[in-house]
Amino acid sequence: MSESVKEKRGSPGRFFATLYGPSAFFLTACLLFFRPGMLNAEASETVEKTHLVSVAYVSSGDMIGSYHEMKLAENGEGEKKKLVLTVIEAERHDTERIEKKYKKINPDALSDLEAYFNMTGCYRKWKSYRQSEFFALDAATDTISITFSDRSSYSISSTCERPKKEASLFSDVYLFLKAYSVKRKKAHLTMESAKESSATYTVKIEKPWMVEMDWKLHVPDSTEDAPFSIVYSFQGRIPGTSSITITEKERSGKKTRHRYKLTIDRDYQVVIEKK
């Protein structure tokens, strides 16, 4: 097997693809789009697990009356349900608020953000946080609000004192939401397998909220002298470092793990390095 890592300026274990035969790939594709929160309780019933349905970030209250809101939320019902980012902005208190909507959102964005909030679990204690004694009266106050499918909701203000594990909370959530309103470059990672062999690639990202992943499978036709290949694409959402492990399983049962380091900067650029 050969690998090529392309470093460009630029989710987790639920992604995998099997490189043999159209039928097997169809089955794999079906599994890819199966959401973990959906359980088949009975043949004709589907039970939905409580999940995050909206996240809002609002900044307002400065001396000129500016307003900035970003809200990522589910929109629609059933198969038509999609994620929409709504951005509302006004430069001053006497200017019109302008609204924009962004609909090309990764379908796993909210579940990845929910994993981020569950990393600390602190949102359950937000109501008990004390207000800081020191903050600028003429500066904007930022507020994060999250809502779950069971209608439970939590919010926190930037003027609250937070524990160290939530030190970057406001920056992280702001950049995560903003990512879907700007253009981001992609970093690519290609895995190739011999044309006559078969292999299954399972991908696991250490911190899935930091990057979003997509992939494309290239299957050569009968006249093409080329290997099977999967091209993974990564786009940054939260700055920092994470790791990715790609487990290659051959038909014989042999497993090989390929590990990479992902580095994301504040401009959403991703760099991939082999460990």
Helices and strands as residue ranges (DSSP letters): E 3-6, E 15-18, H 22-32, E 38-42, E 45-48, E 52-60, E 67-75, G 78-80, E 82-90, E 98-102, H 109-120, G 122-128, E 141-148, E 153-157, G 164-166, H 169-178, G 179-181, E 187-193, E 199-205, E 211-218, E 228-236, E 240-250, E 255-264, E 270-274
